[in-house]
């Protein structure tokens, strides 16, 4: 048999086999996605204004598949915003296009709404209807407001626990939920994991999209997003642990790392209810912003990752954090957490604020936390303790007559902290210029409790610290008082944990410093 005949015969047999297989399973339908639920990632709203907010969803009938299981085409999405949960009284409606270059996410910003009221929203695609979300507009800038109810938390490692904490956030019927970073974790770590997020770190845009999709399939996270508007800031794990500006913790080539950062920032925008002003341009994305709640409160949201200086005195051969002692670089007056432009923006907004309360939402513990018992000092370089000159510049602004009643809110450290923010932390008699509340994590594991209590004993301005439980901070602000309830669950290893108030503190108008409630 000639070689030519043999090749022809094998080719014919392969063709017969392919034809036979196609006859058995039928042709692959390009429109199969239309028969599946496109709203597997839920809905969300955020960044309320007196006449507007952001409405979000992402179409993903197969959320963990490339492109969410959708073809590379624009898909029309109908949206509705109503004054009632039955959608009998529509306030606004329209059609937008979910585009493949944005992972088929949509960000709608309806305008002309009434201030200080609830609305309900939903989306429609090809006969499918999304879950209904509740949102709320802010009051007019100069309007009196009797009360503002916020939830605050951060750090929700997918593998380390179930998101049952959010069931209690939903039950609180909040005006706003503030997530202060580590919405995703790029890496797997910890003990006694309850589920898997995979072992490969995201590097490319497709990687980060899949990572966000995995997190957002959680039903309790979806319910929390649907329960009230959110505002968010990132920390490090949305890109990579301990990154600082263009410097990765592994001290990678900055040009390579910025490409990774660009992928991470784009996926962040695609999966959260962010306004159009936050659209990323490559590795740059402005997320710092002010939200105003009438005469009662201004909320200043900060970015302490994108513009910061490198952490001082890193470990040999790498960048990132360390516990440092006798590090002269820590005192560098030019070092910054926020970058010069954001520092100036924040100082100007604080000085111009006419609100009764000024809430500062940022990523981590601001108060000094000496880690070394007894003589000498040791500091964690990735937090504000690595940038004391930058912290002092901000505390000096907070000490001025304007702003009134500054309250700093933080996350990151997987523990509750309540502190006096001092002009001079090394002098216990120094003036307290602001109050600070740091929330524990949603799921992420904490340091040993005996270490936390040792730090409390070493630093008299740290009024309270506890990392034994996961949870969130519930903050209720009135003209006369800000009350913080430290809401905690005994375990995140069960899906529906109970919740209790671990401790409560208040800050009185005109009297900086938290007091036990």
LUMDRENDO-667544 format. One line per 5 residues: number of its first residue (from 0); their letters; for each residue x, z, y of N, C-alpha, C. Coordinates in steps of 0.2 Angstrom, whole numbers. Layout:
BEGIN
NUM	a	X/Z/Y/X/Z/Y/X/Z/Y | ...
***
This chain:
BEGIN
0	xxxxx	4/0/-6/0/0/0/4/0/6 | 3/-5/11/7/-5/17/6/1/21 | 11/2/25/11/8/30/5/6/35 | 4/0/37/-1/-2/42/-8/0/39 | -9/-2/33/-15/-1/29/-17/7/29
5	xxxxx	-12/10/27/-12/18/26/-14/21/33 | -11/19/38/-13/22/45/-20/20/47 | -22/14/45/-29/12/47/-34/16/43 | -32/17/36/-37/21/32/-38/28/35 | -32/31/36/-33/38/39/-36/38/45
10	xxxxx	-36/33/50/-39/33/56/-47/32/55 | -49/28/50/-56/27/48/-59/33/46 | -55/37/41/-58/43/38/-59/48/44 | -54/49/49/-54/54/54/-61/52/58 | -62/45/59/-68/43/63/-74/45/60
15	xxxxx	-74/44/53/-80/46/49/-81/54/49 | -76/57/49/-77/65/49/-79/67/56 | -77/64/61/-79/66/68/-87/64/69 | -88/58/67/-95/56/67/-100/61/63 | -97/62/57/-101/67/53/-102/74/56
20	xxxxx	-97/76/59/-98/83/62/-102/82/68 | -102/77/72/-107/76/78/-114/76/76 | -115/73/70/-122/72/67/-124/79/65 | -120/83/63/-122/90/61/-124/94/66 | -119/95/72/-120/99/77/-124/96/83
25	xxxxx	-124/90/84/-127/87/90/-122/86/95 | -123/82/100/-119/82/106/-119/88/110 | -113/90/113/-113/96/118/-116/94/124 | -121/98/126/-125/97/132/-122/100/138 | -121/96/143/-117/99/149/-122/103/153
30	xxxxx	-128/103/152/-133/107/156/-135/113/152 | -132/115/146/-134/121/142/-134/127/146 | -130/128/151/-130/134/156/-136/135/159 | -140/130/160/-147/131/163/-152/135/159 | -150/136/153/-155/140/149/-153/147/148
35	xxxxx	-147/149/151/-145/156/151/-145/159/157 | -145/166/157/-146/170/163/-140/169/167 | -140/167/174/-135/166/178/-133/172/182 | -137/177/181/-135/183/185/-133/189/181 | -128/187/177/-125/193/173/-121/198/177
40	xxxxx	-119/196/183/-114/200/187/-118/204/192 | -125/204/192/-129/208/196/-129/205/204 | -132/209/208/-132/207/215/-129/213/219 | -128/212/226/-125/217/230/-126/215/237 | -126/220/241/-126/219/249/-121/224/252
45	xxxxx	-120/222/258/-114/226/261/-114/225/269 | -110/229/272/-108/229/279/-114/228/284 | -119/233/283/-125/232/287/-123/233/295 | -127/228/299/-127/228/306/-134/229/308 | -136/230/314/-143/232/316/-147/226/315
50	xxxxx	-145/220/315/-149/214/313/-147/210/307 | -143/212/303/-140/208/298/-136/213/293 | -134/209/287/-130/212/282/-128/206/278 | -124/208/273/-121/203/268/-125/203/262 | -128/198/259/-131/198/252/-126/194/248
55	xxxxx	-125/196/242/-120/193/237/-123/192/230 | -121/187/227/-121/187/219/-116/181/217 | -115/181/211/-110/176/208/-114/173/202 | -115/167/201/-117/164/195/-112/164/190 | -114/166/184/-109/167/178/-113/168/172
60	xxxxx	-116/162/169/-120/163/163/-116/165/157 | -109/164/157/-104/166/153/-99/170/157 | -100/176/158/-95/179/163/-88/179/162 | -86/180/155/-79/180/154/-76/173/152 | -80/168/152/-78/161/150/-74/158/157
65	xxxxx	-70/153/156/-67/150/162/-73/147/166 | -72/149/173/-77/147/178/-84/149/177 | -84/155/173/-91/158/171/-96/154/167 | -93/149/164/-97/145/160/-101/139/163 | -99/138/170/-102/133/174/-98/127/175
70	xxxxx	-102/121/176/-98/115/178/-95/115/185 | -91/111/186/-87/111/193/-92/107/197 | -98/110/199/-102/106/204/-106/112/208 | -108/109/214/-112/114/218/-119/115/215 | -121/121/216/-127/123/213/-132/126/218
75	xxxxx	-138/124/220/-142/127/225/-145/134/223 | -144/138/227/-147/145/226/-152/147/231 | -158/149/229/-163/151/234/-162/159/235 | -163/161/241/-162/168/242/-168/170/246 | -170/177/245/-176/179/249/-175/187/251
80	xxxxx	-177/188/257/-176/195/259/-183/197/262 | -185/203/259/-192/205/261/-192/212/263 | -198/213/267/-199/220/270/-202/225/265 | -204/222/259/-207/226/253/-204/224/247 | -204/229/242/-201/228/235/-205/223/231
85	xxxxx	-211/221/233/-215/216/230/-214/209/232 | -211/208/238/-209/202/241/-216/199/244 | -220/203/246/-226/200/249/-225/199/256 | -220/202/259/-219/201/266/-212/199/267 | -211/192/267/-204/189/268/-201/190/275
90	xxxxx	-195/193/276/-192/193/282/-188/187/284 | -185/184/278/-180/178/279/-179/175/272 | -178/169/272/-177/165/265/-173/159/267 | -170/156/262/-166/150/263/-163/148/256 | -159/143/257/-155/140/251/-148/139/253
95	xxxxx	-143/141/249/-136/140/250/-134/137/243 | -127/135/244/-124/132/238/-119/136/235 | -119/137/229/-114/141/225/-109/136/223 | -103/136/226/-97/131/225/-92/133/220 | -90/128/216/-85/130/211/-78/133/214
100	xxxxx	-76/130/220/-70/133/222/-70/140/224 | -76/143/225/-77/150/226/-80/154/220 | -79/151/214/-81/154/208/-89/155/208 | -92/150/211/-100/150/212/-103/157/214 | -99/160/219/-101/166/222/-105/164/229
105	xxxxx	-110/168/231/-113/166/237/-113/172/241 | -112/171/248/-112/177/253/-117/175/258 | -123/178/258/-128/176/263/-128/181/269 | -128/179/275/-129/184/281/-135/182/285 | -141/185/283/-147/183/287/-146/187/294
110	xxxxx	-149/184/299/-149/187/305/-156/188/308 | -157/192/314/-163/193/317/-168/198/313 | -165/203/310/-168/208/306/-170/214/311 | -174/218/308/-176/224/312/-171/230/311 | -169/234/316/-164/239/314/-167/245/311
115	xxxxx	-162/248/307/-164/255/304/-170/254/299 | -170/250/295/-175/249/290/-173/246/283 | -177/248/278/-175/245/271/-178/238/271 | -174/234/267/-176/228/265/-174/227/257 | -178/222/254/-176/220/247/-175/213/247
120	xxxxx	-170/211/242/-168/204/241/-167/202/234 | -167/196/233/-166/193/226/-164/185/227 | -162/182/222/-160/176/221/-163/172/216 | -164/165/216/-167/161/211/-163/155/210 | -162/153/204/-158/147/202/-161/144/195
125	xxxxx	-164/138/196/-166/134/190/-172/138/186 | -176/142/190/-181/146/187/-180/153/185 | -173/154/185/-171/161/184/-171/165/190 | -173/172/190/-173/176/196/-168/182/194 | -165/184/199/-160/189/199/-163/196/199
130	xxxxx	-160/201/197/-163/208/199/-164/209/206 | -168/214/208/-169/215/215/-165/220/217 | -162/219/223/-158/224/227/-161/227/233 | -160/233/234/-162/237/240/-156/237/245 | -157/235/252/-152/236/257/-155/239/263
135	xxxxx	-151/240/268/-154/243/274/-150/241/280 | -153/240/286/-149/238/292/-147/245/295 | -142/244/300/-140/250/304/-144/250/310 | -144/256/313/-148/257/319/-144/253/325 | -148/252/331/-145/249/337/-139/253/339
140	xxxxx	-134/250/342/-128/254/344/-129/260/348 | -134/260/353/-135/266/357/-141/270/355 | -144/269/349/-150/272/347/-148/279/344 | -152/284/345/-151/291/342/-152/290/335 | -149/294/331/-150/294/323/-149/301/321
145	xxxxx	-154/303/317/-154/310/315/-150/312/309 | -149/307/305/-145/308/299/-142/302/296 | -136/302/293/-133/297/289/-130/300/283 | -132/296/277/-131/299/271/-126/293/267 | -120/296/266/-115/291/263/-113/294/256
150	xxxxx	-111/289/252/-107/291/246/-100/288/246 | -95/292/244/-88/290/244/-85/291/238 | -81/286/235/-77/287/229/-72/281/229 | -68/281/223/-63/276/222/-61/276/215 | -57/272/213/-53/272/207/-57/272/200
155	xxxxx	-59/266/198/-64/266/192/-61/262/187 | -56/265/183/-52/261/178/-57/260/172 | -58/254/171/-64/252/166/-63/255/159 | -57/255/157/-55/258/150/-56/265/149 | -55/269/155/-54/276/155/-61/280/155
160	xxxxx	-66/276/156/-73/280/155/-78/275/157 | -84/278/155/-91/274/157/-92/276/164 | -96/272/167/-98/272/174/-104/276/176 | -105/281/171/-111/285/172/-112/289/179 | -106/290/182/-106/293/189/-111/289/193
165	xxxxx	-111/283/193/-115/279/197/-123/280/196 | -125/283/191/-132/284/190/-134/289/195 | -130/294/197/-131/299/201/-131/297/209 | -126/292/210/-126/288/216/-133/285/218 | -135/282/213/-142/278/213/-147/283/215
170	xxxxx	-147/289/212/-152/294/213/-152/297/220 | -146/297/223/-146/300/230/-149/295/235 | -151/289/234/-154/285/239/-151/285/245 | -144/282/245/-140/283/251/-141/277/256 | -139/278/262/-139/273/267/-133/268/266
175	xxxxx	-127/271/263/-121/267/262/-117/270/257 | -114/266/253/-109/268/248/-102/265/250 | -97/270/251/-90/268/253/-85/268/247 | -83/262/245/-78/262/240/-71/261/243 | -67/266/242/-60/266/245/-54/264/241
180	xxxxx	-56/259/236/-50/256/233/-49/257/226 | -45/253/223/-44/252/215/-51/251/212 | -55/246/214/-61/244/211/-59/241/204 | -54/238/204/-51/236/197/-44/239/196 | -42/239/190/-35/240/188/-32/234/185
185	xxxxx	-26/232/187/-23/227/184/-20/228/177 | -19/234/176/-15/236/170/-19/242/166 | -18/242/159/-21/247/155/-16/253/154 | -18/259/155/-14/265/154/-19/271/153 | -16/276/151/-20/282/150/-21/284/143
190	xxxxx	-25/290/141/-26/292/135/-33/292/133 | -35/292/127/-42/293/125/-47/288/128 | -45/281/128/-49/276/131/-55/275/127 | -61/273/131/-67/272/128/-69/265/127 | -66/260/130/-67/253/130/-61/249/132
195	xxxxx	-61/243/130/-55/239/132/-56/234/138 | -50/234/142/-50/229/147/-45/223/145 | -42/224/139/-37/219/138/-30/222/140 | -25/219/137/-18/221/138/-14/217/143 | -16/211/145/-13/206/149/-15/207/156
200	xxxxx	-10/208/160/-11/209/168/-13/202/171 | -18/203/175/-20/196/179/-14/194/183 | -13/188/183/-8/185/188/-11/179/192 | -14/175/188/-17/169/192/-24/170/194 | -27/166/198/-34/166/200/-39/167/195
205	xxxxx	-38/163/190/-43/163/184/-42/170/180 | -36/173/180/-35/179/177/-39/185/181 | -38/185/188/-42/190/192/-49/189/192 | -52/183/192/-59/181/191/-62/184/185 | -58/183/179/-61/186/173/-61/194/173
210	xxxxx	-55/197/176/-55/204/177/-61/207/181 | -62/204/186/-68/206/190/-74/206/186 | -75/200/183/-81/199/179/-82/204/174 | -77/206/171/-77/211/166/-80/218/169 | -77/220/174/-79/226/177/-86/225/179
215	xxxxx	-88/220/182/-95/219/185/-100/218/180 | -99/217/174/-104/217/169/-107/224/167 | -103/229/170/-106/236/168/-112/237/171 | -118/239/168/-124/240/171/-125/245/176 | -121/251/175/-121/256/180/-118/254/187
220	xxxxx	-113/251/186/-110/248/193/-115/243/196 | -118/239/192/-123/234/195/-128/238/198 | -131/243/195/-136/247/198/-134/250/204 | -128/253/205/-126/256/211/-126/251/217 | -123/245/215/-123/240/220/-130/238/223
225	xxxxx	-135/238/218/-141/236/220/-145/241/223 | -143/247/223/-146/253/226/-146/254/234 | -140/251/237/-139/252/244/-134/248/246 | -133/246/252/-127/242/255/-120/246/254 | -115/242/253/-108/245/252/-104/242/257
230	xxxxx	-98/246/258/-93/244/262/-87/246/258 | -82/242/258/-76/242/253/-69/241/257 | -64/245/254/-57/243/256/-53/243/249 | -48/239/249/-44/239/243/-38/244/244 | -35/246/238/-29/249/238/-24/245/234
235	xxxxx	-20/248/229/-15/243/226/-17/240/220 | -21/243/216/-22/240/209/-27/234/209 | -30/232/215/-33/226/215/-28/220/215 | -22/221/216/-16/216/216/-11/219/210 | -7/224/212/-3/227/207/-1/234/210
240	xxxxx	0/238/205/2/245/207/8/246/212 | 6/250/217/12/252/222/14/246/226 | 11/240/227/14/235/231/14/237/238 | 18/235/242/18/236/249/20/229/253 | 15/227/256/16/220/260/17/215/255
245	xxxxx	23/212/256/25/206/251/30/209/246 | 31/215/245/35/218/240/31/221/234 | 33/219/228/29/221/222/34/227/220 | 30/231/215/34/237/213/40/235/208 | 40/229/205/45/226/201/50/223/205
250	xxxxx	49/223/212/54/219/217/55/212/215 | 49/209/213/49/202/212/51/198/218 | 52/191/217/53/187/223/47/187/227 | 48/188/234/42/189/238/38/183/238 | 41/177/238/37/171/238/32/170/232
255	xxxxx	35/172/226/31/172/220/25/177/220 | 27/183/223/22/189/223/17/187/228 | 18/184/234/13/182/238/8/177/235 | 10/173/231/6/168/227/1/172/223 | 4/177/219/-1/182/215/-5/186/220
260	xxxxx	-3/188/226/-7/192/230/-13/187/233 | -11/181/234/-17/176/236/-22/176/231 | -20/175/225/-25/174/219/-30/181/219 | -26/187/220/-30/193/219/-35/194/225 | -33/192/231/-37/193/237/-43/188/237
265	xxxxx	-42/182/234/-47/177/234/-53/180/229 | -50/182/223/-55/185/218/-59/191/221 | -55/195/225/-58/201/228/-64/199/233 | -63/194/237/-68/191/241/-74/188/237 | -72/185/232/-78/181/228/-82/186/224
270	xxxxx	-80/192/223/-84/197/219/-87/203/223 | -87/203/229/-89/208/233/-93/206/239 | -98/210/242/-102/208/247/-98/208/254 | -94/204/255/-89/204/261/-92/199/266 | -91/200/273/-94/196/278/-89/190/278
275	xxxxx	-91/184/282/-87/178/282/-81/179/286 | -81/184/290/-75/186/294/-69/188/290 | -70/190/283/-65/192/279/-63/187/274 | -65/180/275/-63/175/270/-55/175/270 | -52/175/264/-45/175/264/-42/168/265
280	xxxxx	-36/168/268/-32/162/269/-26/163/266 | -25/160/260/-19/162/256/-18/169/254 | -12/172/256/-11/179/254/-13/184/260 | -17/181/265/-19/185/271/-26/186/271 | -29/192/272/-36/193/273/-37/199/277
285	xxxxx	-41/198/282/-42/204/286/-48/208/284 | -47/214/282/-53/218/279/-54/224/284 | -49/226/288/-51/232/292/-56/230/297 | -61/235/298/-67/234/302/-70/240/304 | -74/240/309/-78/246/312/-86/244/310
290	xxxxx	-89/249/308/-96/249/307/-99/255/311 | -105/253/315/-107/258/320/-114/260/318 | -115/267/318/-122/270/316/-125/273/322 | -127/269/327/-130/272/333/-126/277/337 | -129/282/340/-125/287/344/-122/292/339
295	xxxxx	-124/291/333/-121/297/328/-114/296/325 | -113/290/323/-106/289/320/-103/282/320 | -97/282/321/-93/276/320/-89/277/314 | -89/271/309/-85/271/303/-79/266/304 | -73/268/304/-67/264/305/-64/263/298
300	xxxxx	-64/257/295/-62/256/288/-55/252/289 | -50/255/285/-43/253/286/-40/250/280 | -35/246/281/-31/243/276/-24/245/276 | -22/249/271/-15/252/271/-10/249/266 | -12/243/264/-8/239/259/-4/233/262
305	xxxxx	-8/229/265/-6/222/267/-1/222/272 | -1/227/276/4/227/282/9/232/282 | 9/236/277/14/242/277/21/240/275 | 25/245/278/33/244/276/34/246/269 | 39/244/266/41/246/259/42/254/259
310	xxxxx	40/257/253/41/264/252/48/266/253 | 50/271/256/57/273/257/60/276/250 | 66/275/250/70/278/244/68/277/237 | 66/270/235/64/269/229/69/270/223 | 66/270/217/71/271/212/76/265/211
315	xxxxx	82/266/208/87/261/208/84/255/204 | 85/249/207/83/243/204/76/241/204 | 72/244/208/65/243/209/62/245/215 | 56/243/217/52/246/223/47/250/221 | 42/252/225/37/256/223/38/263/225
320	xxxxx	34/267/222/34/275/223/39/279/220 | 40/285/222/45/289/219/43/296/222 | 45/302/219/45/308/222/52/309/225 | 52/310/232/58/309/235/60/316/239 | 66/317/239/69/323/242/75/321/247
325	xxxxx	76/324/252/82/322/257/82/315/258 | 77/312/260/77/304/261/77/303/268 | 82/301/271/82/300/278/77/294/280 | 77/289/276/73/283/277/65/285/278 | 63/291/275/56/293/276/55/294/283
330	xxxxx	60/296/287/58/298/294/59/292/299 | 60/286/296/60/280/300/55/279/305 | 56/280/312/50/279/317/47/273/317 | 50/267/314/47/261/314/43/260/308 | 43/264/303/39/263/297/32/263/298
335	xxxxx	28/260/295/21/259/296/17/259/289 | 11/262/289/6/261/284/1/255/286 | 0/254/292/-6/250/294/-3/244/297 | 3/243/300/5/238/304/4/239/311 | 8/236/315/7/237/322/0/235/325
340	xxxxx	-2/229/323/-8/227/326/-14/231/324 | -15/233/317/-20/237/315/-20/244/318 | -14/247/319/-13/253/323/-16/253/330 | -14/248/333/-17/247/340/-24/246/340 | -27/242/335/-34/241/335/-38/248/334
345	xxxxx	-35/252/329/-38/258/327/-38/263/333 | -32/263/336/-31/268/342/-36/266/348 | -37/260/349/-41/257/354/-49/259/353 | -51/258/346/-58/259/345/-59/267/345 | -54/271/342/-55/278/343/-56/280/350
350	xxxxx	-52/278/354/-52/280/361/-58/278/365 | -61/272/363/-67/269/366/-73/272/363 | -73/275/357/-79/277/354/-83/282/358 | -90/281/358/-94/286/361/-99/289/356 | -97/288/350/-101/291/344/-100/299/344
355	xxxxx	-104/303/341/-104/310/340/-98/311/335 | -98/307/329/-93/308/324/-89/301/323 | -83/302/321/-79/296/320/-76/297/313 | -79/293/308/-77/293/301/-71/288/300 | -66/290/297/-61/285/295/-60/284/288
360	xxxxx	-62/278/285/-62/277/278/-55/273/277 | -51/277/273/-44/274/271/-43/276/264 | -37/274/261/-36/274/254/-34/281/251 | -31/285/254/-27/291/251/-27/297/254 | -24/302/252/-23/309/255/-19/308/261
365	xxxxx	-21/310/267/-18/310/273/-14/316/275 | -16/322/273/-12/328/274/-6/328/270 | -1/332/273/5/333/270/4/337/263 | 8/335/258/7/338/252/14/339/249 | 17/344/251/24/346/248/23/347/240
370	xxxxx	27/343/236/26/344/229/31/349/226 | 35/352/230/40/357/227/39/364/229 | 37/368/224/36/375/225/43/378/228 | 42/383/233/48/387/235/51/383/240 | 58/385/241/62/382/247/63/374/245
375	xxxxx	64/371/251/65/363/250/58/360/250 | 58/353/251/52/349/250/53/343/246 | 48/341/243/48/334/239/41/331/241 | 41/324/241/35/321/243/34/314/239 | 28/313/238/26/306/235/27/301/240
380	xxxxx	31/296/239/32/291/244/27/286/245 | 22/285/241/17/279/241/12/281/246 | 11/288/247/5/290/252/8/291/259 | 4/294/263/6/295/270/12/300/271 | 13/304/265/20/308/266/26/303/265
385	xxxxx	25/297/263/31/292/264/32/289/271 | 27/290/275/27/287/282/25/292/287 | 29/298/288/26/303/292/26/301/299 | 30/297/302/30/295/309/24/291/310 | 22/287/305/15/283/306/9/288/306
390	xxxxx	10/293/302/4/298/302/4/302/308 | 10/303/311/10/307/317/7/303/323 | 8/297/323/5/293/328/-2/293/328 | -5/293/322/-12/293/321/-15/300/323 | -12/305/321/-14/312/322/-14/313/330
395	xxxxx	-9/310/333/-9/311/340/-15/308/344 | -17/303/341/-23/299/344/-29/304/342 | -30/306/336/-35/310/334/-36/317/338 | -30/319/341/-30/325/345/-32/324/352 | -33/318/354/-35/317/361/-43/318/362
400	xxxxx	-45/319/368/-52/321/369/-57/316/366 | -56/310/366/-59/305/363/-54/302/357 | -56/302/351/-63/302/348/-66/309/347 | -72/310/347/-75/316/345/-76/317/337 | -75/323/335/-76/324/328/-73/320/323
405	xxxxx	-67/319/323/-64/314/318/-64/317/311 | -66/313/306/-66/315/299/-63/310/295 | -58/311/291/-54/306/287/-57/307/280 | -58/301/277/-61/300/271/-56/297/266 | -54/299/260/-49/296/256/-51/296/249
410	xxxxx	-47/292/245/-47/292/238/-40/292/234 | -39/288/229/-33/286/227/-30/291/222 | -30/297/223/-26/302/220/-30/306/214 | -36/303/213/-40/306/207/-41/313/207 | -43/316/213/-44/323/213/-48/324/220
415	xxxxx	-52/329/220/-55/331/226/-50/335/230 | -50/333/237/-45/337/242/-50/338/248 | -49/344/251/-52/346/257/-46/349/261 | -45/346/267/-39/349/271/-40/349/278 | -36/353/281/-35/353/289/-30/348/290
420	xxxxx	-31/344/295/-26/339/297/-23/342/303 | -16/344/303/-13/348/308/-8/343/312 | -7/345/318/-2/342/323/5/343/319 | 6/349/316/12/350/313/11/354/307 | 12/350/301/10/353/295/15/359/292
425	xxxxx	21/359/295/25/364/293/24/371/297 | 19/371/302/18/377/306/10/378/304 | 9/383/300/2/385/299/-2/387/305 | 1/389/310/-3/390/316/-4/384/321 | -2/379/319/-2/372/323/-10/371/323
430	xxxxx	-11/367/328/-18/365/330/-21/360/324 | -27/361/322/-31/357/318/-34/352/322 | -32/345/321/-35/340/325/-41/336/322 | -41/337/315/-46/333/311/-48/336/305 | -53/334/302/-55/336/295/-54/331/290
435	xxxxx	-53/332/284/-51/327/279/-55/329/272 | -58/324/269/-61/325/263/-59/319/258 | -56/320/253/-54/315/248/-58/316/242 | -61/310/239/-65/310/233/-61/310/227 | -63/313/222/-60/311/215/-62/304/213
440	xxxxx	-60/302/207/-61/296/205/-67/295/201 | -70/289/200/-75/287/196/-74/288/189 | -68/286/186/-66/287/179/-59/288/179 | -54/286/183/-47/286/182/-44/293/181 | -40/294/177/-37/301/175/-33/304/180
445	xxxxx	-33/310/180/-30/314/185/-23/317/182 | -19/320/187/-13/324/185/-16/331/182 | -11/334/179/-13/341/176/-16/345/182 | -21/349/180/-24/354/185/-19/359/187 | -14/361/183/-10/366/185/-5/364/191
450	xxxxx	-3/357/190/1/354/196/-3/354/202 | -9/352/202/-13/352/208/-14/359/211 | -15/364/207/-16/370/210/-9/373/213 | -4/371/210/3/373/213/4/370/220 | 2/364/220/2/360/227/-2/364/232
455	xxxxx	-8/366/230/-13/369/234/-9/376/237 | -6/379/232/-3/386/234/3/384/239 | 6/379/238/12/378/242/10/375/250 | 4/373/251/2/370/257/-4/373/260 | -3/378/264/-9/382/267/-15/377/270
460	xxxxx	-13/372/273/-18/367/276/-22/363/271 | -20/364/264/-24/361/259/-29/366/257 | -35/366/259/-40/371/258/-43/371/251 | -43/365/248/-46/365/241/-44/359/238 | -42/359/231/-40/354/227/-42/355/220
465	xxxxx	-45/349/217/-46/350/210/-47/343/207 | -43/342/201/-44/335/198/-47/336/191 | -50/341/189/-52/342/183/-58/338/181 | -62/335/186/-68/332/184/-68/325/189 | -72/320/186/-73/314/190/-79/314/194
470	xxxxx	-80/310/198/-86/310/202/-86/306/209 | -89/309/214/-89/306/220/-91/311/226 | -90/309/232/-91/313/238/-98/311/241 | -102/316/242/-109/314/246/-108/317/253 | -109/313/258/-108/316/265/-114/315/268
475	xxxxx	-116/320/271/-122/320/275/-120/322/283 | -122/317/287/-120/318/294/-126/318/299 | -126/324/303/-131/325/308/-128/326/314 | -131/326/320/-128/327/326/-124/334/326 | -126/339/323/-123/345/323/-118/347/318
480	xxxxx	-118/343/312/-115/345/306/-113/339/302 | -108/339/299/-106/335/293/-105/339/287 | -109/338/282/-109/342/275/-106/337/270 | -101/340/266/-98/336/261/-100/340/254 | -103/337/250/-104/339/243/-99/336/238
485	xxxxx	-95/339/234/-91/337/229/-95/336/223 | -97/330/221/-102/329/216/-97/327/210 | -98/331/204/-94/330/198/-98/329/192 | -95/326/187/-98/325/180/-93/328/176 | -95/332/170/-91/335/166/-87/330/161
490	xxxxx	-89/324/160/-86/320/156/-88/312/158 | -83/308/157/-84/301/158/-84/297/151 | -83/301/146/-83/299/139/-90/298/136 | -95/300/140/-102/298/138/-105/294/143 | -110/290/141/-113/285/146/-118/288/151
495	xxxxx	-121/294/150/-126/297/154/-124/304/155 | -119/306/159/-117/313/160/-122/316/165 | -122/323/164/-125/327/170/-121/327/176 | -123/329/181/-119/330/187/-121/336/191 | -116/339/194/-117/345/198/-112/345/204
500	xxxxx	-113/350/209/-109/350/215/-104/355/213 | -98/353/213/-92/357/212/-91/362/218 | -92/360/224/-91/364/230/-94/360/236 | -95/364/241/-98/360/247/-95/363/253 | -93/359/258/-90/361/264/-94/358/270
505	xxxxx	-93/361/276/-96/358/282/-91/358/288 | -92/353/292/-88/353/298/-93/353/304 | -92/358/309/-97/358/314/-95/354/320 | -100/352/324/-98/348/330/-94/352/334 | -88/349/336/-84/352/341/-79/357/338
510	xxxxx	-79/358/332/-75/362/328/-71/359/322 | -65/356/324/-62/353/318/-60/358/313 | -60/355/306/-58/359/301/-64/361/296 | -64/359/290/-69/361/285/-70/368/284 | -76/370/283/-78/377/282/-82/377/275
515	xx	-81/382/271/-86/382/265/-93/383/267 | -97/379/263/-104/379/265/-108/385/262
***
